[in-house]
Amino acid sequence: MKGSHELLAEEIYPKFEDCQVPIVLSCSEYFSLYGAVYLKSLLAHSSPNNFYDILIFTKDLTPRTEKDLEAILQNRPNISIRFVDIKPYIAKYQLKTHSHFGVESYFRLLMPYILNQYDYACYSDCDMVLKRDIAELTKIDIGDAYLGGCLDSVIIGAINDPHDRSFGADCSWNDYCQGVLGMTDPYRYLNSGVLIFNLSRFRKEFAVEYLLEFVQEKKFYLLDQDALNALCSEDIIVIDHAWNMTNDNGGHKIPYIRKAPEEICNSYFDARLNPATVHYADKFKPWKNPNEDLGHEFWYFARDTLQYEKILSRMSAEMMERLSQSLPSLAVRVVEPLLGIKGEWKRFIKHKSVWLFPYGSKRRERIKYIYRSLRK
Amino acid sequence: MKIESIVWCTQPCHTPDSAIISWQTNESGPFSFCQIEDDETNYYSKCEQLQILYKAWKEGIQADYLCMQEETVYFSHSTEAVSGMQYPCASQEALNHLVSWDDEILPPWSSFGQAIVPAPVDTRHMGFDTVLDYFTATTCLPQSAITEMKKVLECHATESLYYLNQSLLYPHQIFGFPQDILRQYVQWLFPLLEKIYHNMDTTHFSKEQHKAMLYFSNLLFGAFVHTHFSNQTAIGKKMFYCKWIQFEKSAPIFNYMPAFCTNNIAVTLSSSDYFAPYAAATIQSILDHASPENNYDIFILSKDMTEKNKVSFAAMVKEEGNVSIRIIDVSSLIPAQPLREEHHFTIESYFRMMLAYVLPNHDKVVHCDCDLIWQKDIAELYRIDIGDSLMGAVIDPIYAGLIYQNDFWKNYNTSILHIEKDMPYYNTGVMILNLSLFRRLYSFPYVLHQASIGNYVFCDQDLLNVLCADKIFTISQKWNVVAGATQGNLDTIKMGRKDIYKEYLLAQDTPYVIHYADKNKPWKQESCRKGYVFWETARKTPFYEQILFRMSHDILQEAAKDRGYRSFAKETVV
């Protein structure tokens, strides 16, 4: 099916002749602090013999932040970083969002129609650090398959759990994958954190409007990850688990991984011994609480960035937010306003209190004592 | 009469004292009569526990009487144990007390050809109507495998279905069977297991699910016992219920070898999981001053160290380097009765007392607290020859002054600690321990007993001073300098012996170890003296940001408490 991919804005061409596979990331202004750490780890493991054509899809990065991110890559001649403003594409296609998924979820799907001059691309989330040269990933040949990616061993563990009731009393992950996603083999469910896309095949077979309709119309729990699995699971290449190794996020992931088929479970633990990436997938991030599993990998690179203190400062600030969101105890909520009363009202209450607490009485002394100690 | 009693273990661990227990089995070790060929396709190769029974089936049974138990499940012969109850840890003490195995126990049963089986439990007390419901809900096996099992039973062992559909459950496969009953059991069990195995689809089985045959054999054991017992067959008439108990975990036998063959500098610390970041700073300071000619064999004794922190500690050392860090779980050695915890002496400080028994292959270690920073190569301290002393330590200058300050301490010193006038009292923050002599002089039960009855103000520090009295080698004050001595402390020290005071002042100038001994810790108190030494070192560890996070969190929590923000104030700090 011919796709309707018009030329929007200006075309993006490969920067290097010797490197036709770009590395695509998506990053918001908020996330730029952590994207900086990712880029630092990329630089640390880069080789002067390889080329890195980095494209950052964004809707709100400021020029100042773009400069800061560029600076991390130290102007190396073999590394190029370009920023692609997605806003015009979003405006054109009117994308809906729901719950905690922002428009960033759609960037992956728009990629084949923005990067018309590329045949393949590597997409990577920013909430991870690299432990190997990412150029190796760009060199993996997925042939004619739609996608190359790593199995999501956590979800596969849930699929393999006979007692899983994640979707309700009668619906497990297995039922969801087979029923809603239509996967004939749920044990090949990919995680979308690190993917190699066959852009030309996407352009050939799916019109961009069809793709976006498909995602928005069906009830996908994990939005674009599920959509990609639903569309492409028949023809995917599974790559080394080390490229998308999740940490034990919140302590919840490894129990699920242990329920996965033995081979997949073993491949995860092998990857853990020698990971290519450490992916902090899910909501417990090491920049919110450094005590996270493998959090020290993130902080090792963070310390070397100019954004280090900002990350620390935000960590404290978010802690403060949690404090202000938690309610003071009932006693405080009731008593504090009362203690703050001054002026007319105070005189009025004092006057009226004589009836219950006569001057010179023990009761009055007692209530005065309580009042004063509360004020302290 | 050849009686064999096997305890199935997954690691070398304590078992009840008994002459009859002829061997223990474990995953890697060969059994004395079971040598299984390495055949990947056999289902029993994935569940070693079945191998003994499998061998008995294939090759016949040599023993006249076979008793099988597990490292955490035993028949109990103690009047104090409650049947079916779960107890915390299978320490030697607990085993002797609650399992109370006696060599007199098995022979009567065996000579009368009687079988002992575990007393059953009612599944309805656990919320399940039938044994099958319980099995389906608690096992990790997929429904397809359970359906296959039912099909096989329907064809070949219909009487077992009665067991599945009622509520009396035999939860563990522990038993004592004479030869004839054992033979009947295995000859009935394995043909069924083989049929189930061949019909099952194991393509997507997880590691746990691959133990399916073990789970099915546990279930079928119950069916075997139930069928014979309830129908009072010839076998059933010989069966007797026996009380049984379960432990949460077994107590490992400690057998750590030195990590390096030559120049092995053994160092130990004790730390809780909460204290791990600060222990990491201590270890980092050891690494900073380490010499490449020496090999550092570091142990951390802990009762609750999480996997996450173990990984972070491992990240501090390079592979193939000259440093090894190992974490020892000593929770099985902690006595049931609580030990006195006072001031800053928590249960972790008592781990010092366990060192001689936890490291049976080490003769000498340097032990230090984890709220201190090293400024010198720890190998220099290790190499100090303490001769025939039990321990080498630094004289506590503050205590030396305390005994002159008031009568309470003077009396305490003489009557409780039995330290003669002018004999020193030692601080155990940094010490060299002569483990081989310790083992010779004191047994672990004795040491624990002394710890529990002692009415010591400074807990295990006092106990060590008492146990090692007259056998303590004095080392220079520089090896344990308390940072941030207040004026009050200095005044106390001045009241003590002059030589101790002089040495203390000299040591303050060039400390080899800075010990943040007081409540005034640098990670809590910004004004802690010499705190910058701690921070310089902490910055190099993987725990640095966690320490900063905690510091902010502590400050906010204090503020929250003051302002009545109860839910935030109660949040546990990680």
Interface residues (C-beta under 8 A of the other chain):
Chain A: G157 N160 D161 P162 H163 Y187 D248 G251 R258 K259 A260 P261 E262 C265 N289 P290 N291 E292 D293 L294 G295 H296 W299 Y300 A302 R303 L312 M315 S316 M319 M320 R322 L323 S326 L327 P328 S329 A331 V332
Chain B: A137 C140 L141 P142 Q143 T203 H204 F205 S206 K207 E208 Q209 H210 K308 V311 S312 A315 P542 F543 Y544 E545 Q546 L548 F549 S552 H553 L556 A559 A560 R563 G564 Y565 R566 S567 F568 V574
